[in-house]
């Protein structure tokens, strides 16, 4: 009998190591390159909320990646993030490189249209991921 895929449990140490630096790098990029005013999201919501001229422009979820994104034709997005992309607000995901110098971003609506597969990773025996082709991402310098 196959086991049901689970989501990776929250890890305070991984969060503390990665969340702040990656969000700060994306925050600076959004302000500098896209002229957005950025606020911290809520504890259980998206990472960043963006405004232009006082109007909500969209939301951003940020993930720091410790593998070499250049080597792969796809970027895997944890299925557990689905709730952020189903929001009525336009939501982007920024996959930030380990050294915080570059990122790939994609629209949440594009991620939702991607195939879902169960994958083994270093944290879980089986977890669901959106498998998003690299052609659907835009690379930016942070």
Sine and cosine of phi, psi and omega as CSV:
sin_phi,cos_phi,sin_psi,cos_psi,sin_omega,cos_omega
0.00,0.00,0.76,-0.65,0.01,-1.00
-0.97,0.23,0.60,-0.80,0.05,-1.00
-0.99,0.15,0.45,-0.89,0.04,-1.00
-0.98,0.21,0.74,-0.67,0.02,-1.00
-0.89,0.46,0.62,-0.78,-0.01,-1.00
-0.92,-0.40,0.19,-0.98,0.13,-0.99
-0.99,-0.13,0.53,-0.85,0.03,-1.00
-0.89,0.46,0.77,-0.64,0.03,-1.00
-0.92,0.39,0.47,-0.88,0.01,-1.00
-0.89,0.46,0.69,-0.73,0.05,-1.00
-0.84,-0.54,0.91,-0.41,0.00,-1.00
-0.87,0.49,-0.65,0.76,-0.05,-1.00
-0.92,0.39,-0.67,0.74,0.05,-1.00
-0.91,0.42,-0.65,0.76,0.03,-1.00
-0.87,0.49,-0.76,0.65,-0.04,-1.00
-0.90,0.44,-0.56,0.83,-0.02,-1.00
-0.96,0.29,-0.55,0.83,-0.19,-0.98
-0.91,-0.41,-0.56,0.83,-0.17,-0.98
-0.89,0.45,-0.83,0.56,-0.07,-1.00
-0.87,0.49,-0.79,0.61,-0.01,-1.00
-0.87,0.49,-0.66,0.75,-0.01,-1.00
-0.93,0.38,-0.69,0.73,0.03,-1.00
-0.89,0.45,-0.66,0.75,0.02,-1.00
-0.87,0.49,-0.68,0.73,-0.01,-1.00
-0.90,0.44,-0.69,0.72,0.01,-1.00
-0.93,0.36,-0.65,0.76,0.03,-1.00
-0.82,0.58,-0.76,0.65,0.00,-1.00
-0.88,0.48,-0.66,0.75,0.03,-1.00
-0.88,0.47,-0.75,0.66,-0.04,-1.00
-0.87,0.49,-0.64,0.77,0.01,-1.00
-0.94,0.35,-0.75,0.67,-0.09,-1.00
-0.96,0.29,-0.73,0.68,-0.15,-0.99
-1.00,-0.04,-0.55,0.83,-0.06,-1.00
-0.94,-0.35,0.07,1.00,0.05,-1.00
0.80,0.59,0.69,0.72,0.03,-1.00
-0.97,-0.23,0.59,-0.81,0.21,-0.98
-1.00,0.04,0.71,-0.71,-0.16,-0.99
-0.82,-0.57,0.67,-0.74,0.10,-1.00
-0.82,-0.57,0.45,-0.89,0.10,-0.99
-0.90,0.44,0.66,-0.75,0.08,-1.00
-0.97,0.23,-0.11,-0.99,0.01,-1.00
-1.00,0.06,0.22,-0.98,-0.06,-1.00
-0.81,0.58,-0.69,0.72,-0.05,-1.00
-0.95,-0.31,0.16,0.99,0.00,-1.00
-0.97,-0.25,-0.32,-0.95,0.02,-1.00
-0.90,0.44,0.31,-0.95,-0.05,-1.00
-0.95,0.30,-0.68,0.74,-0.08,-1.00
-0.71,-0.70,0.59,-0.81,0.07,-1.00
-0.88,-0.48,0.76,-0.65,-0.14,-0.99
-0.90,-0.43,0.61,-0.79,-0.01,-1.00
-0.76,-0.65,0.52,-0.85,0.15,-0.99
-0.75,-0.67,0.83,-0.55,-0.04,-1.00
0.81,0.59,0.62,0.78,0.05,-1.00
0.98,0.18,-0.05,1.00,0.00,-1.00
-0.97,-0.24,0.62,-0.78,0.04,-1.00
-0.86,0.51,0.83,-0.56,0.01,-1.00
-0.98,-0.20,-0.44,0.90,-0.01,-1.00
0.44,-0.90,-0.07,-1.00,-0.05,-1.00
-0.80,-0.59,0.39,-0.92,-0.03,-1.00
-0.71,-0.70,0.76,-0.65,0.16,-0.99
-0.97,-0.26,0.66,-0.75,-0.11,-0.99
-0.82,-0.57,0.69,-0.72,0.11,-0.99
-0.72,-0.70,0.73,-0.68,0.11,-0.99
-1.00,-0.04,0.76,-0.65,-0.03,-1.00
-0.95,-0.31,0.68,-0.73,-0.02,-1.00
-0.96,-0.27,0.08,1.00,0.11,-0.99
-0.97,-0.26,0.28,-0.96,-0.04,-1.00
-0.99,0.16,0.98,-0.19,-0.06,-1.00
-0.90,0.44,-0.40,0.92,-0.01,-1.00
-0.90,0.43,-0.48,0.88,-0.11,-0.99
-0.97,0.23,-0.22,0.97,-0.17,-0.99
-0.91,-0.41,0.45,-0.89,0.05,-1.00
-1.00,0.01,-0.18,0.98,0.01,-1.00
-0.72,-0.70,0.34,-0.94,0.15,-0.99
-0.84,-0.55,0.79,-0.61,-0.04,-1.00
-1.00,-0.02,0.75,-0.66,-0.01,-1.00
-0.90,-0.44,0.83,-0.56,0.00,-1.00
-0.83,0.56,0.75,-0.67,0.00,-1.00
-0.86,0.50,-0.47,0.88,0.00,-1.00
-0.88,0.47,-0.28,0.96,0.02,-1.00
-0.99,0.10,-0.05,1.00,-0.05,-1.00
-0.78,0.63,-0.64,0.77,-0.05,-1.00
-0.84,0.54,-0.53,0.84,0.00,-1.00
-0.94,0.34,-0.56,0.83,-0.07,-1.00
-0.99,0.10,-0.24,0.97,0.04,-1.00
-1.00,0.01,-0.03,1.00,0.01,-1.00
-0.90,0.45,0.48,-0.88,0.06,-1.00
-0.92,0.40,-0.38,0.92,0.05,-1.00
-0.99,0.17,0.59,-0.81,0.09,-1.00
-0.89,0.46,0.77,-0.64,-0.02,-1.00
-0.80,-0.60,0.69,-0.72,0.07,-1.00
-0.93,-0.37,0.45,-0.89,0.17,-0.99
-0.91,-0.41,0.77,-0.63,0.12,-0.99
-0.96,-0.28,0.87,-0.49,0.12,-0.99
-0.99,-0.14,0.95,-0.30,-0.14,-0.99
-1.00,-0.08,0.69,-0.73,0.02,-1.00
-0.93,0.38,0.38,-0.93,-0.06,-1.00
-0.82,0.57,-0.63,0.78,-0.04,-1.00
-0.99,0.10,0.04,1.00,0.09,-1.00
0.92,0.40,0.37,0.93,-0.02,-1.00
-0.99,-0.15,-0.38,0.92,-0.05,-1.00
-0.67,-0.74,0.28,-0.96,0.08,-1.00
-0.45,-0.89,0.42,-0.91,0.19,-0.98
-0.94,-0.35,0.69,-0.73,0.06,-1.00
-0.81,-0.59,0.50,-0.86,0.04,-1.00
-0.59,-0.81,0.46,-0.89,0.08,-1.00
-0.94,0.33,0.63,-0.78,0.06,-1.00
-0.86,0.52,-0.61,0.79,0.00,-1.00
-0.89,0.46,-0.55,0.83,0.05,-1.00
-0.94,0.33,-0.67,0.74,0.02,-1.00
-0.87,0.50,-0.69,0.73,-0.01,-1.00
-0.88,0.47,-0.43,0.90,-0.01,-1.00
-1.00,0.07,-0.09,1.00,-0.06,-1.00
-0.99,0.13,0.42,-0.91,0.04,-1.00
-0.90,0.44,0.47,-0.88,0.03,-1.00
-0.93,-0.38,0.75,-0.66,0.01,-1.00
-0.70,-0.71,0.47,-0.88,0.13,-0.99
-1.00,0.09,0.73,-0.69,-0.03,-1.00
-0.75,-0.66,0.48,-0.88,0.15,-0.99
-1.00,-0.04,0.66,-0.75,0.10,-0.99
-0.63,-0.77,0.01,-1.00,-0.09,-1.00
-0.94,0.34,-0.19,0.98,-0.01,-1.00
-0.97,-0.26,-0.42,0.91,-0.11,-0.99
-0.67,-0.75,0.51,-0.86,0.09,-1.00
-0.96,0.29,-0.52,0.86,0.00,-1.00
-0.39,-0.92,0.85,-0.53,0.04,-1.00
-0.62,-0.79,0.56,-0.83,0.00,-1.00
-1.00,0.10,0.66,-0.75,0.02,-1.00
-0.68,-0.73,0.58,-0.81,0.27,-0.96
-0.97,0.25,0.71,-0.70,0.01,-1.00
-0.95,-0.30,0.98,-0.19,-0.15,-0.99
-0.97,-0.24,0.87,-0.50,0.01,-1.00
-0.86,0.51,0.60,-0.80,-0.02,-1.00
-0.85,0.52,-0.47,0.88,0.00,-1.00
-0.89,0.45,-0.31,0.95,0.00,-1.00
-1.00,-0.01,0.05,1.00,-0.01,-1.00
-0.93,-0.37,0.41,-0.91,0.11,-0.99
-0.88,-0.47,0.79,-0.62,0.01,-1.00
-1.00,0.00,0.70,-0.72,0.04,-1.00
-0.74,-0.67,0.45,-0.90,0.10,-1.00
-1.00,-0.03,0.82,-0.57,0.00,-1.00
-1.00,0.07,0.00,0.00,0.00,0.00
